[in-house]
Structures are given as structure tokens and as C-alpha cells.
Amino acid sequence: MKQVVQNYKSGELSVLDVPVPGCKPGGVLVRSTFSLISTGTELMKVSEAGMSMLGKARSRPDQVAKVMQSVATNGLPATYRKVMGKLDSYTPLGYSLCGVVEQVGTGIDDVKVGDLVACAGNEHALHAESNWVPRNLYAPVPDGLAPRHAAFGTVGSIALQGVRQGEPQLGEVALVIGLGLIGQLVVQLLTASGVRVVGADPDPVRCELAERLGAVACGDPGSAAVENAVAELTDGHGVDQVYLAAGGGSNQPVELAARLSRDRGRVVDIGKCRLDLPWNAYYEKELDVRFSRSYGPGRYDPEYELDGRDYPIGYVRWTERRNLACFLDLAARGRVDVEPLISHIADFDDAVETYRRLKDGELKAVAVLFRYPGAAGEVKAQAPTVAVPEVRRGAASAPARPSRSPVRLAFVGAGNYATSMLLPHLAQRDGVALSTVVTTTALSAANARRKFGFARATTDLDAVLGDASIDAVFVVTRHSSHAELTRRALLAGKAVFVEKPLALTEDELAGVLAAVEESGNDRLQVGFNRRFAPLLREAKARFGARTGPASLRYLVNAGRLQHGSWYLQQGTEGSRFAGEGGHFIDTASWLLEADPVSVYAVAPSGNEDLQIVLRYPDDSTATLSYVTTGAPGFPKETLDLVADGKVLKLDDFVRASVYFDNTAGRKRWVSSRLPKARDKGQSAELASFIKAVRTGGPMPVPLESLVATTAATLAVQAALVGGAPVTLAGAR
């Protein structure tokens, strides 16, 4: 097998062929799928190895002291031979990985061959194709957690142990100094614990990332921004806890910790930074300085780590292994998100070059993963497809009947989108009666009733669904409730308009379709409004029919969300793309007049940008760039469609043009600038829906298309996890 090693004397890094370790009793043999480079600890070790002998001595005075003691005890020649022998030998790198159990040693009964496990330890979770791992240094990976995310288990445990040492309590304020890999995880763990977090780091990119992951504010340690944020959040008292997750030789972190801590605050050292404590500052506030020792209790105890002797849970609640399992559980439940931390994934064969790029600063990274041979195939085997469920309409279902006039509508939800983009188009429309608005709070329902003229406001959804006079229900609530509310409204016999997304999971989508089959009611529309935009519809008509495959490019300059937006609650509301990505997939599919058959997606690490490629039955492709890091002044949506010597270009629903092959003698068509605000199709979409409800005619978009778009949107996440194209099984 292959393993990454380093010669500490010369600094040389190599990928060596070494024997596969044996599977000893009390542990398991694990074949690696992903291993994580600790860009702090490992790069420090790699950098030290490249120093001169004098530089090595200066960087490790503790080791120099040991050498001097050995000289006094054993003499200079013997000590020299011992030191040189140790330096001039290969040492391993790595301590955090995820892999598949290949063999199980005697005495192990909690995992079996084929199980996915996360592994820890700088002697047992190495950058190697196979590792033998003792019982207390591995933990099974929960269902649904991607292997590359599980590879963060060890560094996650380090961050978790540090947070435990700080003893955070609900409502407290913490300062995290150093927003590297450990610091970013500490920010998320504290946020999940109900603590408000301020971050400090000289790198603005890392500050921005920490704010996206939950920090209230971040800034340079020397700036007034950090001090102002602390003063505002604590009424000038100072933070309850400080977490030192920084490295280097500067004493600034411990000085900043003293200045911004409250009286009798707690300072926890997690990283390896200089600790020349300013005595007066720490004494006057009686600061409690604590150290966090690696992954948790059990670390450096050979009886625990090697012999597998656990500590009784009644005496030691959180051991190394329990911390590891806890972090994996938090990641699986979406309470910690490691995906934005992944700056780069390198093939294991490129390990030496990857370390070089990191050391030289060519590769800027928070976290880097090695992907091992077969890893992509294993992940793909877990989720090679996303099913596009077949739409089954109840055999005994009655055809849609025309409604009375006016069409009576109920709104479930009256938030910003409903009150700004939908209700203004409906409030004054002939043939429409706003019957009832349902919200979770009485005041918001009363406000919507007053502003738009609803006949009734209530918080009782069941009363609305049971009201035979209501023809259609609009579901305009938070994403996590869409599928269930849609299902209930369909079962109640109502026509349903649900804002995107229709569903956040395959099970939710299946539940909606089960309601269609059970009730025979397929009167459903999802708020994919862009296909109804007048400018885009005219451009498509002028583009005309095509005979060959098309290439479509769609740039969505989504921009950053404001701190506190509920769109950031990915654990409950799904990812941002899951919430609105269906808009753009539906638009592409409408322009290409087909549903996608496969989805591929990649995400540059450190931000939420996505690159998505959709493939269609006739080999047409749509490339969707969904970016959050663009300039705010650039248009939000630009689109190009190319086929048969023609190009359709859309500029943010303000201007459109169609270019033709010059040999055909046709002139380019260019729209005139719209005199009013951008029209993205909401008004026309609502008119089509109301007409379908009133006349009993077909819904504006076939249900099969709505389902296919939803399945393709869900497939984006599966493609990101698997790192390979996802086939849409059952796509038309």
C-alpha cells in the first residue's frame, strides 16, 4: 500500500510503498476513503522539517532540553547517534480520516466488514491507504453523513473538547481568536450551544466565512470592529469565554483575550500560540485559564487508546471516542456544516504536490482532503441516482370541474414574498376573492387582512382546509413546511399553489405524490415564475424551434444573505440552493423543452458558489453558475442559449436579444428596455393559475415537469456529496 511520509532531517516528503498493517486483536483494519490535512498542525510540522538544524532547535526548545539531558546521562557520541538516527528516518503524517472496515480483529463486536468509520490518532489515522485502528479511536459514521464530511471527525473532536473546557451556557458571548480550521468549527459548535460568537482573524476571507457559519461579527484582532462588537453584545462587560485557536509566535492573542474578557472570564487554549500571560491583566480580572488536551479524556493514555479500556461514563462523560461520535452526530444532523470549510480535494497520488502548494502559499486553504482510489466509486454506490417519482393519479379521480366565480383563495403564510410579490397581483384582480389568510401569529394575519382585504384572518389551518367555499390554497410558508402543507391541501380537494421548493427531500416529494394518488387531485402549481416572464417568452418565440442539441449558460449572481436570514438555517430549511434553485432548473428545462436526465455539481470550498451541469435527453446541456461572491452591482440573472446557429441572450429580465446565422439573411432582434421594473413573470403565472382553477382546464405546468425539476434540484446535493454525476432515474 501507499503512505505519505516525511524525513524530518531533510524535510523530504514522499509517498512510499509500505506493507499493509496486520489486523491485531482489539481493533479493525480500515481502508481509507478520505483523510484530512490539518492545515495548522501538519503544515507546522512540514515547515519545521524544512528548517536548518539550528532552526529546528529554535522551534523546539523542549526537544533541545531533552537532548541536553541525554548528553549529560549518555554522553555526546551516543546522544548524537540517537538524535541523528531519529531525525534521518521516515515519520508519518495525518490523524483524521474516514474509511471502510476491511477486517475485524478479535474482541470487536460493534462494527463489521463494510461499515464506514471515522478514525483518529497520529499513529492510527494516517495518510495511508490502510490503517489499523484500535477500538477507542474509531466511531461508526451515522447514516446520511458523507465520507468526506466524516473525515473531519478528529479535528471536530479537538474543537468540541475545547468548547467543553469553556463550559458555555445559553446566552453567553464568546470570542474566538484564530479562524482557521479549528476556529471555524469552534464558532459553529458555540453557535449550536446558544452562544453568540465574535471572531478575530487577520484574514478577511476567514472572517467572512465565520460570519456565514454563525458568528455575529468578525474582524482583524487589531481593529476596533472586534472591540466594538464585544462591547455592544456584552453591554461593555466583556465576553464570558475566549478560545485561543491561533498559532504563531505573537503574544497578541493572549493580550487581546485579557482585554476583552469580563471579570472572572474563562480563557481556553486550544491551539499552539505564545502564552506570555500579562500578569497584571490576568490577575486583576482573576481570569480562569484552561487548556484543552487534544481530542478529550483518554488522549495519551495507552491503556485507553491501545488496550481499549474505556472510562466509566458515570465518571468521564466525554472521552475521546464519545467526543468523536458526538461530532459525527452533530454533522449528520446539520448542526455543524463542514462543507464550506473544504478548500480543496486532492487525489492521494498528488499528496506531495499538495503539501508543496500549501507550504508555498500557492494553495490557500482552510481544510484539504485526500481522496483515495475507489472513494468516488464507493460514494457513488451509496447514491448513484435520485428517483424521479412516477406521477400516479387515482383511478377513480374525477376530472377537474370549473369553479364558481369569483375564485376564492386562502393564503397559508403572509411573509415578505407573499406580501410583496404575490398578493399585490391578486388583490385588485377581477374574478378573485381573497377569502382567508392563515398565519402562525394572530398579528401577522391581521396585518395581511387589513392591507390586502382578506375577508377573514385566522391561525386555524384545519378550518380553512375544511371550508368547502375555498377553491385554492396558496402555501407561502418556510421551506420545511411546504411539502406537508401541500399534501394536506391536496387531500382536502383544494387546488394548490406552493412557492418553491415543493419538497426538500425525496421522502417529502413522495409524500406529495402519494396524496395525489390517494385523492385523485393533481391540481398543483409550484411558483416557478420565470417561464412566464413576457420578455423571455418573446425571446424564446423569436428564437424558434431547433433541430440540434443546445448549450445553455445561466449565471445567477445571488449575492450574500444578511446575517440572521432564515435561509441560513440549513439544518431545518435546507440549503439556499435547495430553496430557490428550482427556479433556474425549471427555466432551463422550459427553454430546452425537456426534463434533465443527469446532474453534476461542484462547489469551490470556502463559499456557497455552485457549478451545476444538467444533461438532457437530446444531449443538450445547461450549465448553471449559482454564485454568492460576485459584485452586488452586477445583474442577478444572465442567460445565453446557443443552438443551430442562433443565440438567445437575456440580461436580467431587462433586455433580451436573439442573434441568427448571417447566412440565413435574418436580422438580429433586440428588445427595447422595459419602461417599468423587471417582470419575472409572477403576474402572468398567477393569471394562468387562476384561469385553470376557474375553468377547470389543465394547470399551467404539467405535474410531471414540476416533479422532475424538484428531483433535479435534490440531485444537486447528492452530486456534491458523491463527487460524480447523478442519474435521474425515471426521467422522461
C-alpha positions in Angstrom: 0.0 0.0 0.0 1.0 3.7 -0.2 1.6 6.1 2.7 2.7 9.7 3.0 5.9 10.1 5.0 8.5 12.8 5.7 12.2 12.7 6.5 12.5 15.2 9.4 16.2 15.7 8.8 16.0 16.7 5.1 12.3 17.8 5.0 11.7 15.4 2.1 8.1 14.3 1.6 7.3 11.0 -0.2 4.5 8.6 -1.0 6.1 5.3 -0.1 5.1 1.7 -0.8 4.9 0.1 2.6 3.4 -3.2 3.9 -0.3 -3.3 4.8 -0.6 -3.3 8.6 -1.9 -6.5 10.2 -5.3 -6.6 11.8 -4.5 -7.1 15.5 -6.9 -8.0 18.2 -8.9 -5.1 19.7 -9.1 -3.1 16.5 -10.1 -3.0 12.9 -8.2 -2.7 9.6 -9.7 0.3 7.7 -9.3 1.2 4.0 -9.2 5.0 3.7 -11.7 6.9 1.6 -10.8 10.4 2.6 -8.2 11.8 5.0 -8.0 15.4 6.2 -4.9 17.5 6.2 -4.7 19.6 9.3 -3.5 22.9 7.7 -2.3 24.1 11.1 -0.6 21.2 12.9 0.7 19.3 9.8 1.9 22.4 8.0 3.8 23.4 11.1 5.5 20.0 11.2 6.3 20.1 7.5 7.7 23.7 7.8 9.9 22.7 10.8 11.3 19.7 8.8 12.5 22.1 6.1 14.5 24.2 8.6 18.2 24.1 9.3 19.3 22.2 12.3 19.6 25.5 14.2 16.1 26.4 13.1 14.8 23.1 14.3 16.4 23.6 17.6 14.9 27.1 18.0 11.5 26.0 17.1 11.5 23.1 19.6 13.3 24.2 22.8 11.5 21.4 24.6 13.3 18.8 22.5 16.6 20.6 22.9 16.3 20.3 26.7 15.7 16.5 26.3 18.8 16.3 24.1 20.9 18.1 26.7 19.7 15.8 29.4 20.6 12.8 27.3 24.1 14.2 26.7 24.6 14.6 30.5 23.3 11.0 31.0 24.6 9.1 28.0 27.4 11.2 26.6 27.7 13.2 23.4 28.5 10.5 20.9 25.7 8.2 22.0 23.2 11.1 22.1 24.3 12.3 18.6 23.8 8.9 17.1 20.4 8.6 18.7 19.3 12.0 17.6 20.6 11.7 14.0 19.0 8.2 13.7 15.7 9.6 14.8 15.9 12.6 12.5 17.0 10.6 9.5 14.1 8.3 9.4 10.6 8.5 7.9 7.8 9.8 10.1 4.1 9.6 9.2 1.6 12.4 8.7 -2.1 12.6 9.3 -4.5 11.9 12.1 -8.1 12.3 10.9 -9.8 10.1 8.3 -12.9 8.2 7.2 -12.7 4.7 5.7 -14.3 1.3 5.3 -13.7 -1.6 7.6 -11.9 -4.4 5.8 -11.0 -6.7 8.6 -12.3 -7.0 12.2 -9.9 -8.1 15.0 -10.9 -10.4 17.8 -12.8 -8.8 20.6 -14.5 -6.3 18.3 -18.3 -6.6 18.0 -19.6 -3.1 17.4 -18.7 -2.9 13.7 -18.5 -5.3 10.8 -16.7 -5.6 7.4 -18.0 -2.9 5.1 -19.0 -0.4 7.7 -18.0 3.2 7.4 -16.0 4.5 10.3 -14.2 7.8 11.3 -10.8 7.3 12.8 -8.5 9.3 15.0 -4.9 9.3 16.1 -1.5 10.4 14.8 -0.4 6.7 14.8 -3.6 5.1 13.6 -5.4 7.6 11.2 -2.5 8.3 8.9 -2.5 9.5 5.3 -2.2 5.9 4.1 -4.4 3.6 2.1 -4.9 1.3 5.1 -4.6 1.7 8.8 -5.1 -0.5 11.9 -7.2 1.4 14.4 -7.9 0.3 18.0 -11.4 0.3 19.4 -11.4 3.6 21.2 -10.1 5.6 18.2 -12.8 4.9 15.7 -16.6 5.5 15.6 -19.2 4.4 13.2 -20.4 7.0 10.7 -24.1 7.8 11.1 -26.4 7.2 8.1 -26.5 10.0 5.7 -23.2 11.6 6.6 -20.9 11.9 3.6 -17.5 10.2 4.0 -15.6 13.4 3.2 -17.5 15.1 6.0 -16.9 12.2 8.4 -13.2 12.7 7.7 -13.4 15.8 9.9 -14.1 13.7 13.0 -10.8 14.1 14.7 -10.4 17.8 14.2 -14.1 18.2 15.2 -13.4 16.3 18.4 -10.5 18.7 19.2 -12.8 21.7 18.7 -15.5 20.0 20.7 -13.2 19.3 23.6 -12.1 22.9 23.6 -15.6 24.1 23.8 -16.4 21.7 26.6 -13.5 23.2 28.6 -15.0 26.6 28.2 -18.3 25.4 29.7 -20.5 27.6 27.5 -24.0 28.4 28.7 -27.1 29.6 26.9 -27.0 33.4 26.2 -23.3 33.9 26.8 -20.9 35.7 24.5 -17.6 34.1 23.3 -14.6 35.4 21.5 -12.8 33.0 19.1 -9.2 34.2 18.2 -7.9 32.4 15.1 -10.4 31.4 12.5 -8.5 28.6 10.8 -9.9 25.0 10.7 -10.3 24.6 14.5 -11.6 28.1 15.0 -14.3 27.7 12.3 -15.5 24.6 14.0 -15.5 26.2 17.4 -17.6 29.0 16.0 -20.2 26.5 14.8 -20.2 24.5 18.0 -20.7 27.5 20.2 -23.5 28.8 18.0 -25.2 25.4 18.2 -24.9 25.7 22.0 -26.8 29.0 22.1 -23.7 31.2 22.5 -23.2 34.4 20.5 -19.8 34.5 18.9 -17.3 37.2 17.9 -14.4 36.1 15.8 -10.9 37.6 15.3 -8.5 36.8 12.5 -6.4 39.0 10.2 -7.7 37.1 7.1 -10.9 38.8 5.9 -11.9 35.7 3.9 -11.9 33.6 7.0 -13.8 36.3 8.9 -16.4 36.3 6.2 -16.7 32.5 6.3 -17.1 32.5 10.1 -19.9 35.0 9.8 -21.7 32.8 7.3 -21.3 29.9 9.7 -22.9 31.7 12.6 -20.6 34.3 14.1 -22.3 37.6 14.9 -19.3 39.7 13.8 -15.6 39.1 12.9 -12.7 41.3 12.2 -8.9 41.8 12.4 -7.6 41.4 16.0 -6.1 44.8 15.9 -9.2 46.6 14.6 -11.8 48.5 16.5 -14.5 46.3 14.9 -13.9 43.4 17.3 -13.8 45.5 20.4 -17.0 47.4 19.3 -18.8 44.2 18.6 -17.9 42.8 22.0 -18.9 46.0 23.8 -22.3 46.0 22.0 -23.1 42.4 22.7 -22.0 42.5 26.4 -23.0 46.0 27.4 -19.4 46.7 27.9 -18.7 43.9 30.4 -16.6 41.7 28.1 -17.0 38.2 26.8 -17.7 35.2 29.0 -15.2 33.0 27.3 -12.2 33.3 24.9 -11.0 30.5 22.8 -7.4 30.7 21.6 -7.3 28.8 18.3 -4.4 30.7 16.8 -0.8 29.7 16.2 2.4 31.5 15.7 4.8 33.4 17.9 2.8 36.6 18.5 1.6 37.3 22.1 -1.3 39.3 20.7 -4.0 36.6 21.2 -3.4 36.3 25.0 -3.3 40.1 25.4 -6.5 40.5 23.4 -8.1 37.8 25.5 -7.4 39.7 28.7 -8.6 43.0 27.3 -11.9 41.7 26.0 -12.8 39.2 28.8 -15.2 40.0 31.5 -14.3 39.9 35.2 -13.6 36.2 36.1 -14.0 35.1 32.5 -12.6 31.9 31.0 -9.7 31.6 28.6 -9.3 28.3 26.8 -6.1 27.5 24.9 -6.8 25.1 22.0 -4.1 26.0 19.5 -0.4 26.3 20.0 0.1 30.0 20.4 2.6 32.0 22.5 1.4 32.3 26.1 3.3 35.0 27.9 0.5 35.9 30.1 0.4 39.6 31.1 0.3 39.0 34.9 -1.5 42.3 35.9 -4.2 41.9 33.3 -5.0 38.3 34.2 -4.7 38.9 37.9 -6.9 41.9 38.1 -9.7 40.1 36.3 -8.9 36.8 38.0 -9.2 35.1 34.6 -9.6 31.3 34.6 -7.0 30.0 32.1 -7.7 26.5 30.9 -6.0 24.1 28.4 -7.8 21.7 26.1 -5.8 18.5 25.6 -6.4 17.3 22.1 -9.5 15.1 21.5 -10.6 14.6 25.1 -10.0 12.3 28.1 -8.1 9.2 27.1 -5.6 11.0 24.9 -2.1 9.9 25.6 -3.3 7.1 27.9 -2.0 3.9 26.3 -4.4 1.7 28.3 -7.3 3.7 26.8 -6.0 4.2 23.3 -4.2 0.9 22.7 -5.7 -1.6 25.1 -9.3 -0.4 24.7 -10.0 0.2 28.4 -12.9 2.7 28.4 -13.6 5.1 31.3 -16.9 4.6 33.0 -19.4 7.0 31.6 -20.6 7.9 35.1 -17.2 9.3 35.9 -16.0 10.5 32.5 -18.9 11.5 30.3 -17.0 12.7 27.3 -14.0 10.5 26.3 -12.0 10.6 23.0 -14.4 8.2 21.4 -17.6 9.8 22.7 -16.4 13.1 21.5 -15.7 11.6 18.1 -19.2 10.0 17.9 -20.8 13.2 19.2 -19.2 15.4 16.5 -20.2 12.9 13.8 -23.8 13.0 15.1 -23.8 16.9 15.1 -22.6 16.9 11.5 -25.1 14.2 10.4 -27.9 16.3 11.9 -26.8 19.5 10.2 -25.8 21.3 13.4 -22.3 21.6 12.1 -21.6 22.2 8.4 -18.0 21.3 7.3 -18.7 21.5 3.5 -17.9 25.3 3.4 -14.5 24.6 5.0 -13.3 22.3 2.3 -10.9 24.4 0.2 -9.5 21.6 -2.0 -9.8 17.8 -2.6 -6.7 16.2 -4.0 -6.1 12.7 -5.2 -3.9 10.8 -2.8 -1.3 10.2 -5.5 -0.9 14.0 -5.6 -0.1 14.3 -1.9 3.5 15.6 -2.2 2.5 18.3 -4.7 -0.5 19.3 -2.5 1.8 19.7 0.6 4.2 21.8 -1.5 1.4 24.1 -2.7 0.2 24.5 0.8 3.7 25.2 2.2 4.5 27.7 -0.6 1.2 29.6 -0.1 0.1 28.7 -3.7 -2.9 26.9 -2.3 -4.9 29.0 0.3 -6.9 26.6 2.3 -8.9 26.1 5.5 -9.2 22.3 5.0 -7.8 20.0 2.4 -8.8 16.4 1.9 -7.0 13.5 0.2 -9.3 11.3 -1.9 -8.2 7.6 -2.1 -8.6 5.3 -5.1 -12.1 3.9 -5.1 -13.6 6.6 -2.9 -15.7 8.2 -5.6 -17.0 4.8 -6.6 -18.0 3.9 -3.0 -19.8 7.2 -2.6 -21.5 6.8 -5.9 -22.6 3.4 -4.9 -24.4 4.9 -1.9 -26.3 7.5 -4.0 -25.8 6.9 -7.8 -29.3 8.0 -8.6 -32.1 10.3 -7.5 -35.5 8.9 -8.4 -38.0 10.9 -10.4 -41.2 9.5 -8.9 -43.9 8.4 -11.3 -47.0 10.6 -11.1 -50.0 8.3 -10.4 -53.4 9.8 -10.4 -56.1 8.0 -8.6 -58.0 5.6 -10.9 -61.4 6.8 -9.5 -60.4 10.5 -9.6 -63.0 12.9 -11.1 -61.9 15.4 -13.7 -61.4 19.0 -12.6 -64.6 21.0 -12.6 -64.9 24.7 -13.3 -65.1 26.7 -10.1 -67.6 29.3 -9.3 -66.8 33.0 -9.9 -65.1 34.6 -8.2 -62.3 32.2 -7.4 -62.0 32.1 -3.6 -58.4 31.9 -2.3 -56.8 31.2 1.0 -53.2 32.1 1.8 -51.2 30.0 4.3 -48.4 32.4 5.2 -48.1 36.1 4.7 -44.4 36.8 4.8 -42.3 39.1 2.7 -42.6 37.2 -0.6 -46.3 36.7 -0.3 -47.0 40.4 0.5 -44.6 41.9 -2.0 -44.7 39.5 -5.0 -48.0 37.7 -5.0 -50.8 39.5 -3.1 -50.3 42.8 -4.9 -51.1 41.0 -8.2 -54.2 39.3 -6.7 -55.7 42.0 -4.5 -57.2 44.0 -7.4 -57.7 41.2 -9.9 -61.2 40.7 -11.2 -62.7 37.3 -10.6 -60.7 36.7 -7.4 -61.8 36.9 -3.8 -59.2 36.8 -1.0 -61.2 34.7 1.4 -58.9 33.7 4.3 -55.3 34.3 5.4 -53.7 31.8 7.8 -50.6 32.6 9.8 -48.9 31.2 13.0 -49.3 34.5 14.8 -52.5 36.5 15.1 -51.0 39.9 14.4 -49.4 38.9 11.1 -52.7 37.6 9.9 -54.5 40.8 11.0 -51.9 42.9 9.1 -52.4 40.9 5.9 -56.1 41.1 6.3 -56.0 44.9 6.7 -53.5 45.5 3.9 -55.0 43.2 1.2 -58.6 42.9 2.1 -58.9 39.3 3.2 -62.4 38.5 4.4 -61.1 36.6 7.3 -57.8 36.1 9.3 -57.1 33.0 11.4 -54.4 30.8 12.8 -56.6 27.6 12.3 -55.4 25.8 9.2 -57.9 22.9 9.6 -60.8 25.3 9.4 -59.5 26.6 6.1 -58.9 23.1 4.6 -62.4 22.1 5.7 -64.1 25.1 4.2 -65.8 24.0 1.0 -66.2 27.5 -0.3 -62.4 27.9 -0.7 -61.2 26.9 -4.2 -57.5 27.2 -4.0 -54.8 27.4 -1.3 -51.6 29.3 -1.6 -48.7 27.8 0.5 -46.2 30.6 1.1 -44.5 29.5 4.4 -41.0 28.5 5.2 -39.4 25.8 3.1 -39.5 23.0 5.6 -43.4 23.1 5.8 -44.1 23.2 2.0 -44.5 19.5 1.3 -46.7 18.7 4.3 -49.0 21.7 3.8 -49.3 20.9 0.1 -50.1 17.3 0.9 -52.8 18.2 3.3 -54.4 20.7 0.9 -54.4 18.2 -1.9 -56.1 15.6 0.3 -58.7 18.3 1.2 -59.5 18.6 -2.5 -58.1 22.1 -3.0 -56.1 23.4 -6.0 -52.7 24.3 -4.6 -50.2 27.0 -5.5 -47.0 26.4 -3.4 -44.0 28.6 -3.5 -40.7 26.8 -4.4 -39.4 24.4 -3.2 -42.1 21.8 -3.4 -40.0 19.5 -1.2 -36.6 19.3 0.5 -36.2 15.6 0.4 -37.1 12.6 -1.7 -39.4 11.3 1.0 -41.3 14.7 1.1 -41.7 14.6 -2.7 -43.0 11.0 -2.5 -45.5 12.1 0.2 -46.9 14.8 -2.0 -47.4 12.4 -4.9 -49.0 9.8 -2.6 -51.6 12.5 -1.7 -52.2 13.0 -5.5 -52.7 9.3 -6.0 -54.9 8.9 -2.9 -57.1 11.8 -3.6 -57.1 11.9 -7.4 -56.3 15.6 -7.0 -53.5 16.8 -9.2 -54.3 20.5 -9.2 -50.9 21.7 -8.3 -48.7 24.6 -9.3 -45.2 25.4 -8.0 -44.1 29.1 -8.1 -41.6 28.7 -11.0 -42.5 32.1 -12.4 -39.6 32.8 -14.8 -41.0 30.7 -17.6 -44.0 33.1 -17.6 -41.8 36.3 -17.9 -43.1 38.2 -21.0 -39.6 39.2 -22.2 -38.3 35.7 -22.0 -41.3 34.2 -23.7 -41.0 36.6 -26.6 -37.3 35.8 -26.9 -38.0 32.1 -27.0 -40.7 32.6 -29.7 -38.3 34.6 -31.8 -35.5 32.0 -31.3 -37.9 29.5 -32.8 -37.7 25.7 -33.0 -34.4 23.9 -33.0 -33.2 20.7 -34.6 -29.9 20.0 -32.9 -28.8 19.9 -29.2 -28.4 23.2 -27.4 -26.0 24.7 -25.0 -27.4 26.9 -22.2 -25.4 29.0 -19.7 -27.2 30.6 -16.8 -25.3 32.9 -14.3 -27.2 33.6 -11.1 -25.4 36.4 -9.1 -27.3 35.5 -6.0 -25.2 37.7 -3.6 -24.8 37.3 0.1 -27.5 36.8 2.6 -27.9 39.2 5.5 -26.8 37.8 8.9 -29.8 36.2 10.6 -31.7 35.3 7.5 -33.7 32.1 8.0 -32.3 30.9 4.6 -29.1 30.2 6.6 -30.9 27.6 8.8 -29.8 24.7 6.6 -30.4 22.1 9.3 -34.2 22.8 9.1 -34.8 24.8 5.9 -32.4 23.1 3.6 -29.6 24.7 1.6 -30.0 28.0 -0.1 -29.9 26.4 -3.5 -32.5 23.7 -2.4 -34.8 26.7 -1.6 -34.5 28.6 -4.9 -32.5 26.5 -7.3 -35.7 25.1 -8.8 -36.4 28.4 -10.4 -33.3 28.2 -12.6 -33.6 24.5 -13.4 -37.2 25.0 -14.4 -36.3 27.9 -16.7 -33.6 25.9 -18.4 -35.9 22.9 -18.9 -38.6 25.1 -20.3 -36.3 26.7 -22.8 -34.9 23.3 -23.8 -38.4 21.7 -23.7 -37.3 18.6 -21.8 -36.5 17.4 -18.3 -32.9 16.7 -17.3 -31.6 13.1 -17.1 -28.5 13.7 -15.1 -27.0 16.3 -12.7 -23.3 17.0 -11.9 -22.3 19.7 -9.3 -19.1 21.0 -7.8 -18.7 23.6 -5.1 -15.5 25.7 -4.6 -14.5 25.4 -1.0 -14.9 28.3 1.4 -18.1 29.8 -0.1 -21.5 28.8 -1.3 -20.9 29.1 -5.1 -22.1 26.1 -7.2 -21.4 25.0 -10.7 -24.1 22.6 -12.0 -24.3 20.8 -15.3 -27.6 19.4 -16.4 -27.8 16.9 -19.3 -31.0 16.4 -21.3 -32.3 13.5 -23.4 -31.1 15.1 -26.8 -27.6 15.7 -25.4 -28.4 19.4 -24.7 -26.7 20.7 -21.7 -27.4 23.6 -19.3 -24.6 25.0 -17.1 -25.9 26.8 -14.1 -23.5 29.0 -12.1 -25.1 29.9 -8.8 -22.7 32.3 -7.1 -22.7 34.4 -3.9 -19.3 36.0 -4.2 -20.0 38.3 -7.1 -20.2 42.1 -7.2 -23.6 43.4 -5.9 -23.9 45.9 -8.8 -23.7 43.1 -11.4 -27.1 41.9 -12.8 -28.6 39.0 -10.9 -29.5 36.7 -13.8 -27.9 36.5 -17.3 -28.6 33.7 -19.7 -27.3 32.5 -23.1 -28.9 29.8 -25.2 -27.0 28.6 -28.3 -28.2 26.1 -31.0 -28.5 25.8 -34.7 -26.5 28.9 -35.5 -28.7 31.0 -33.2 -28.0 32.7 -29.8 -30.6 33.9 -27.3 -29.3 36.3 -24.7 -31.2 37.5 -21.6 -30.0 40.3 -19.4 -31.7 40.2 -16.1 -35.2 40.5 -17.5 -34.5 44.0 -18.7 -33.2 43.3 -22.2 -33.2 40.3 -24.5 -31.8 39.6 -27.9 -31.6 36.8 -30.5 -28.8 36.5 -33.0 -29.2 34.5 -36.2 -26.8 32.9 -38.6 -25.9 35.6 -41.1 -26.1 33.2 -44.0 -29.9 32.9 -43.3 -30.3 36.5 -44.0 -32.2 37.2 -40.8 -31.6 40.3 -38.7 -30.8 40.3 -35.0 -33.7 41.0 -32.8 -33.2 43.2 -29.7 -35.9 44.1 -27.2 -36.5 47.6 -26.1 -35.8 48.4 -22.4 -38.8 47.8 -20.3 -40.3 51.0 -19.0 -41.1 49.6 -15.6 -39.5 47.3 -13.1 -38.3 43.8 -14.1 -41.1 41.5 -14.8 -40.1 38.0 -13.8 -43.5 36.5 -14.6 -45.4 36.5 -11.3 -48.4 38.3 -12.7 -48.7 36.1 -15.8 -48.1 33.0 -13.7 -50.9 33.9 -11.2 -53.3 34.7 -14.1 -52.6 31.3 -15.6 -53.2 29.5 -12.3 -56.4 31.4 -11.6 -57.7 30.7 -15.1 -57.0 27.0 -14.6 -58.9 26.9 -11.3 -61.8 28.9 -12.7 -62.3 27.0 -15.9 -61.2 23.5 -14.8 -58.6 23.5 -17.6 -55.1 22.0 -17.3 -52.7 23.5 -14.8 -50.1 25.9 -16.3 -47.2 23.5 -15.8 -47.6 19.7 -16.1 -47.2 17.9 -12.7 -44.6 15.6 -14.3 -42.4 18.7 -15.1 -42.8 20.0 -11.5 -41.7 16.7 -10.1 -38.7 16.4 -12.5 -37.5 19.9 -11.6 -37.8 19.1 -7.9 -35.9 15.8 -8.3 -33.1 17.5 -10.2 -32.8 20.2 -7.5 -32.5 17.5 -4.9 -29.9 15.7 -7.0 -27.6 18.7 -6.8 -26.8 17.9 -3.2 -26.4 14.2 -4.0 -23.9 15.1 -6.7 -21.9 17.3 -4.3 -21.7 14.5 -1.8 -20.8 11.9 -4.3 -18.4 13.9 -6.4 -19.9 12.3 -9.6 -22.8 12.8 -11.9 -26.2 11.6 -10.5 -28.6 9.9 -12.9 -32.2 10.9 -12.6 -33.9 7.5 -12.6 -37.2 7.5 -14.3 -36.7 10.9 -16.0 -38.7 11.3 -19.2 
